Amino acid sequence: MKNFFSTFFGAIVGVIVAGILCTIIFATIIVSSFKTQFHFGKDKETRIKANSVLMLKFKDPIKERSANNPLAELGLGDFIGGKNGVGLDDIMKSIKKAESDTAIKGIYMDLNDEIVASPATLEEVRNSLLQFKASKKFIYAYAEGYSQKSYYLASVADKIFLNPQGDFMFKGLSAQIMYYKNALEKINVEMQVFRHGKFKSAVEPYLLDKMSAPNRLQLETLLNSIWLHMLEGISKQRGVSVAELQNIADELKINFPEDAQQLKLVDELKYKDEVTEILKQKLGVKEKQKINFVSLGEYTEHVNKKHKGDEDDDSDKKHDKKNKLAVIYAVGEIASGEGDADKIGSETTAKAIREARLDTTVKAIVLRVNSPGGSALASDVIWREVTLAKKAKPVIVSMGDVAASGGYYISCAADRIFAQPNTITGSIGVFGLSPNAQKLFSEKLGINIDTVNTNKHSDLGSLYRGATPLEAAYIQKGVEKVYDTFTKRVAEGRGMAQADVDSIGQGRVWSGVDALKIKLVDELGGINDAINYTVKKANLKEDEYEILSLPKQKDPLKDLLNGKKDDEEARVLQQNLGVFYEYIKCAQSIIKAKGVQARLPFEMRIN
């Protein structure tokens, strides 16, 4: 009887929850329908008051582009579809618009939250702020404590304020890699590895308990390149030499806020209310009046609505006939099939490139790559579409935080490649993994596996036994063939000899700065630099084209209705596991990988 009531009441709760969810979905559909059919809400457009200040806070992870989430307008963005933070595309667009917006007098950066962004993404935002400074409008930054990331961004400000009791971290960069060899030995699992490239260390965590010498060399080179670029940027803005900045980090000279001020890394030690008063004086606002702060989200909405305009249907049709510049986003791990906002699906990305190639109104393509790689086969499918598109119109690549291994594979055929100085790229190498868990089952779990085959090697790749010498040689041949194809693709695309590609390949990663020296990239710059170059290459005039963003973003509401729960389950896991989620995600990704992999040789977190 007890079980009956538990089941009965559980069912009732489930019905209630489902009812609430359906009500929310129905309300969203109704609101969206009204807005589409009757332009509902147009009169409530965000208005920017005169003498306003754009406030930048980065509470959510900075993704390549803003999410398409209809529930965000009802304040339910976190309920379905995850956090609806402003994407890098809209952040840069908003800062650019603020330069010429007479209502915006300056920018105030509240940097109390840790910025969840990799170095190259941070570089894009910082460069936008540097360009904003050319407008002669002010930038002020305040934090109760600066991390190295937030300070790098703050270093562009005219005035940097730090709480008198705050923290200031300045110690250099560090990268940690987790190794699983001993853990696998404890459970009697043997990881069989097949690879080409002495630097292709994605497999090392399964074989070693520490870094190999080649891996340590490439990591030290990479980190030092990224750190030096940060120091040079800070030095230029703060007037403190790179040598002195290195000394400050090596000697841990900043113990207290006063040290940061004395060493000229911050301007004033102030509480937030004092900074507010300084801002009021700057703006000429009376003591009892409030500052007109405009959040990044509000301003982005304002900018996008102004950009979209209020054209009627006829003008919309005319608008669609304008020349277009396609910006195709390739973000995340590369796999076969369909992709999403955080995964490059060969089918989805190839379709987007093909669509842009066949569309006669699209005059050129910018492929934005932010990927550690993945399936070599899926990478080759996308590469094929890039080569076809290149024959029809200019194709320019803009590399984000990482465009390595498979990410470089899909980039190498472009007419020109742009990378940030701190982009992680290269990693021209491949590998395959095949776990042998026979001893785990027999010795640890007491489970014996018996097999019936039609042929001698029918169970090749089975989890329940290791590969024979003949089978291992068979798999290695496949790895060697993929590496040979990969290096040929790079050689053709970059106009290099295959032997030269091999000499800088072998799975080694490079920073954007070093990649430029060895001709893996053509120019240092961000996505705006790539777009500006492409516009000139396609002979487009500023008022004669529009940006077509591809692939079209999925609607999380439709995914939910279609029963696609993977993203929501991943989001719940991430919330509960915190920093450990990335390690579990990495391990799952490697284990689930099919076929030969062209993947970044490590998963690391730079601190």
C-alpha positions, 0 to 999 in steps of 0.5 A, a space after each residue: 500500500 505504501 508503494 501504491 501511494 508513493 507511486 500515486 502521489 509521484 504521478 500527480 506531482 509529475 502531472 502538475 510539473 508537466 502542466 506548468 511546463 506546458 503552460 509556460 511553453 504555450 504562453 511563449 508560443 502565444 507571445 511569439 506569435 503576437 510579436 510576429 504577427 502584430 509587431 507586439 512590444 515594438 513600442 516598449 523598445 529599450 530607450 537609451 537616455 541621454 548622458 548614459 553609461 554602458 555597464 559591462 559585467 560578464 557573469 555568464 560564459 562568453 560564447 561565440 554568438 548570442 543564444 536563440 532562446 525565446 523564453 529569455 524574453 519572458 525571463 525564463 532563459 535559465 529554465 530551458 536552454 540554459 543561461 542566455 548571456 550575450 555572445 561575443 558577436 553582440 558584445 563587439 557589435 554593442 561596443 562598436 555602436 557605443 563609439 558613435 552613440 551620442 547618448 553613451 558617454 562612456 563605459 563602466 566595467 564591473 569586474 567582480 565576477 570571474 570572466 569565463 572566457 579563453 584568452 583569444 575571446 578575451 582578446 576580441 573584447 579587449 581590442 573592441 574596448 581599445 578601439 572604443 577609446 579612440 572615440 575619446 569617451 572614457 572607460 572606468 574599471 572597478 573590482 573588489 578583486 582582480 583575477 589575471 583575466 579580469 585585470 588584462 581586460 581592465 588594463 585598457 581603462 582610463 582609470 582602474 579602481 580596486 576596493 581598498 580591502 580587495 584582492 589582486 592576483 598577478 602570478 603568471 599562467 599555469 596549466 594542469 593536465 589530469 592523468 588516468 594511467 594509475 586509475 586504469 591500472 587499479 581497475 585492470 583496464 589497458 588503453 591501446 593507443 595508435 597515433 602519429 606525432 610525438 607531440 600528439 599527447 591526447 593519449 598520454 593521460 592513459 599511458 603516463 602519470 606525468 607529461 612527456 618531455 615533448 608535451 612539456 616543451 610544447 606547453 611551456 612554449 605555448 604558455 610563455 607565448 600567451 603570457 608574454 602577449 598579455 604582459 606586452 598589452 598591459 605594459 603598453 597601457 600602464 607604462 610598466 615594462 615587461 621586465 618589471 611585470 615579470 618581476 612582480 609575478 616572480 616575486 609575488 610583490 602584490 600582497 595588498 591593494 596598496 602594492 598594486 597601486 604603488 606598482 602602478 597597476 591600479 590608479 586608486 583604491 576606492 569603495 564602490 560608492 566612491 567610484 559612483 561619486 567619481 562617475 557622477 562628477 565625470 558626467 555632471 550628475 547631481 549628488 542625489 540623482 542616479 547615473 543612467 547605467 545601461 546593461 550590456 543586455 539592454 544595449 544589445 537589444 537596443 542595437 539589434 532592434 535598431 539594426 533590424 528596423 521596422 521595415 514592412 514586408 515589401 522592404 524586407 523582401 528588398 532587404 533579402 536581395 542585398 549582397 551578403 557576407 556569410 559568417 559561418 560558425 564552427 564551434 566545438 568538437 567535430 563529429 559526424 552528423 548534426 551539430 548544435 551551438 557547442 558541437 560541429 556536426 559535419 552534416 550541419 556545417 557542410 550544409 551551411 557552407 554549401 548553402 553559402 556557396 550556392 547562394 548567389 547573393 552571398 559574395 564571400 564567406 568568413 568561416 569562424 573556427 573555434 574547435 579542438 578538433 575531433 573526428 578526422 572523417 568529419 573534418 574531411 567532409 567539412 574540408 571538402 565543402 571549404 575547397 568547393 566554396 573557395 572555387 566559387 568565392 573568397 573564403 576567409 578563416 577567423 580562428 577563435 580561442 582554438 583551431 587545432 587538429 581537426 579545427 586546423 584541418 577544416 581551416 587550411 584550405 581557406 584563401 587567408 587565415 586570421 588568428 589572435 596572437 593567443 589562439 591555440 592552433 596547429 596540432 597536425 596529428 592523429 590518433 586512435 584509442 581502443 580500451 581493453 577491459 578484459 581483466 576488469 571484467 574477469 579479475 575485478 567483477 568476476 565476469 567472463 565474456 565468451 565470443 562466437 565469430 564468423 571470421 578470425 577478426 570479427 570482434 576487432 575493436 571489442 572492449 573485451 579483449 586486446 588487439 593482436 599484433 596483426 590487428 594493431 598493425 592494421 589499425 596503425 596503417 589507418 592512422 598513418 593514412 589519415 596523417 598522410 592525407 591531413 598533411 597533404 591537405 595542409 600542404 595544398 592549402 598553405 602552398 608548402 611542401 608536405 615534408 615541411 608540414 610534417 616537420 611542424 606537425 607531429 601533433 605540436 600545438 602553436 600559439 597564433 604568434 608562432 603559427 604566423 612565423 611558420 606560415 600556418 596562419 597569414 595574419 594576426 587579428 580578430 573576426 572583425 579584421 577577417 570580415 574587413 579583409 573579406 569585404 575588400 576581397 569581395 569588392 563590397 561597399 559598407 552600405 551594400 551588404 549584410 551579414 548572414 549568420 550560419 548555421 541557423 541557430 536551433 530553438 531550444 523550445 522546439 528541441 524540448 518539444 521534439 524530445 531532445 534532452 541531451 543539452 538540458 541533462 548536460 546543463 544539470 550535470 555541469 551545475 552539480 559537478 562544477 569544475 569536475 564536469 569538464 574532466 568527465 566530459 573530456 573522458 567521455 568524449 575520448 572514450 565515445 570517439 569513433 574512428 581516427 581522431 584529429 583532436 587537440 593533444 590535451 585538455 587543459 585549464 589555463 589559470 
